[in-house]
């Protein structure tokens, strides 16, 4: 991950915390997560991709995705400022 990507990912993690999306892991109940990075989820049926922040539980490895457009308040591609 580039320095710019890492800075952006940390900004997104701050947004996750601000939105109180800090519940324990849904699989094992552990409370710590590591930043995995930035990625996209392809939606071939509609010819688009969803940019996501990826985090993983440090205990069991369960992976969680956060749509970056929702976190950033970008309304152009389905995001929301609320």
ZIKA-V425269 format. One record per residue. RES is the residue in one letter. PHI is phi in whole degrees, -180 to 180 (none if undefined). NEAR is the number of other C-alpha atoms within 12 Angstrom. Layout:
BEGIN
RES&PHI&NEAR  RES&PHI&NEAR
END
This chain:
BEGIN
X&none&14  X&-71&10  X&-62&10  X&-66&12  X&-64&17  X&-65&18  X&-64&16  X&-64&22  X&-62&31  X&-66&25  X&-60&20  X&-66&32  X&-63&32  X&-63&20  X&-66&25  X&-60&28  X&-65&15  X&-62&14  X&-90&18  X&58&12  X&-91&20  X&-124&22  X&-66&18  X&-62&20  X&-55&23  X&-72&19  X&-92&17  X&-125&18  X&85&17  X&-67&19  X&-103&20  X&-106&20  X&-129&28  X&-110&23  X&-73&31  X&-92&25  X&152&30  X&-110&29  X&-154&22  X&-138&18  X&-110&18  X&-75&13  X&-122&11  X&-59&9  X&-64&7  X&-118&8  X&53&9  X&-146&13  X&-132&18  X&-105&24  X&-70&27  X&-137&29  X&-93&35  X&-114&30  X&-127&29  X&-136&26  X&-63&26  X&-74&21  X&-92&18  X&-110&19  X&84&22  X&-57&23  X&-102&23  X&-126&29  X&-110&29  X&-123&33  X&-67&30  X&-64&35  X&-64&26  X&-70&25  X&-71&32  X&-89&29  X&75&18  X&-80&16  X&-89&14  X&-74&11  X&-128&17  X&92&19  X&-77&18  X&-146&15  X&-87&16  X&-90&14
END
